[in-house]
Amino acid sequence: MFVLPALPYPYDALEPTISDRTLRFHHDKHHKAYVDKLNTLLEKSGVAPPGSLERVIEMAAGRGTEGADLFNNAAQAWNHAFFWECMVPRKSSPTADLAEAIAASFGDVAKLGEVFVAKGGAHFGSGWVWLTADTAGQLRIETTHDAHDMVGKPDRTPLLVCDLWEHAYYLDYQNDRKRYLTAWFEAVANWAFAAAQLGAARGRGEAWRYPAARALAETA
């Protein structure tokens, strides 16, 4: 079965950008619910889950509407775990190869931020806004709806993602998604993590993966 990864920082570490209260609801309730439902669906299927959540997502996506419930919960479990890694308590800045890639694709970090906030703010409904790298190392800003993500897309490596579902920001920003995105990009974006992901996209190291499934005996 798959486990709920712990947050990589204390609940209050991202304040004032994201409150302790929001992180507790978001991680302990929303994310946990996706993981729990995922495990229930896998158990009911009677099929032993692959060790990789990425593989579960790819399998469920390949089953179309029949696999929709499994896909949604598996992908949302993955998206949230990746999202936690994309934030850091202390403000940072892109350096070295990442800074060069941003300059080549957007001009500078400020322009990247403008595009990131604009695309995320204009996205209709729930979803995610991503900074990705393609196989040539070109950076892009992309949005996906609902649970959809970059898993199973060999031509894309996600560097950062910000959650656009209202539960991610409503307690702190109400309906002002643009203010949330601006604060998120400027204060808590984890550029060291993004740089490691870019390195993986360029063949240096492995990209982030969800923790492997554990046998039931290990989690008892």
C-alpha positions, 0 to 999 in steps of 0.5 A, a space after each residue: 500500500 502507499 503511504 502519506 509522505 510527511 511534510 518536509 517542514 513544520 506546519 508553520 514553516 511557510 507562514 505567512 505565505 501559507 498558514 499552519 491551518 491551511 497546511 494541516 487541512 491540506 496535508 492531513 485531510 485532503 492529501 490523506 484522503 486521496 492516499 486512503 482512497 487509492 489504497 482502498 481502490 487497489 485493495 478492492 481490485 484484487 490486484 497487487 499494486 505495482 511498487 511505483 505510484 507512477 506506474 499505477 497512474 499510467 495504468 489507470 490512464 490507459 483504462 480510460 473511463 473505467 480507470 477514472 476513479 483510480 487515476 484521479 486518486 493516484 494522480 492527486 496523491 502524486 501531485 500533492 507529494 510533489 507540491 510539498 517538495 516544491 516549497 521551502 521555508 526560506 526565500 531562494 533564487 534560481 542559480 547556475 544552470 537553472 538561472 541560465 535556462 530561465 533567462 533563455 526561455 523567459 528573459 529573467 525570473 521576473 518575467 517567468 513569474 509574470 507568466 506563471 501567475 498569469 497562466 495559473 490565474 487564468 486557469 478555469 476551475 481546479 488544477 495545477 500550474 507547472 514549470 516544466 522542461 522538455 527533452 531539449 531543456 526548454 522551459 515552459 509554463 503549463 496548466 493541467 485540469 483536475 488531477 492531470 499531471 506530467 506523469 507518463 509524459 516522456 517529453 516533460 519533466 516537472 520542475 515546480 508545481 503550484 496547486 490551483 484547487 481552492 482548498 490550497 489557498 481559500 483559508 488564506 486568500 479567499 478567492 484571490 488566486 492571483 495574490 496567492 500565486 504571486 506570494 507563492 512564486 516570490 516567497 516559497 518556490 523551491 529553486 534548489 528542487 527545481 534545479 535538481 529536476 532540471 538536471 534530471 531532465 538533462 540526464 544528470 540524476 533521477 527525477 523525483 518519484 513518489 515513495 514506493 508502495 509497502 507491503 501490508 505487513 510493513 505498515 501494520 
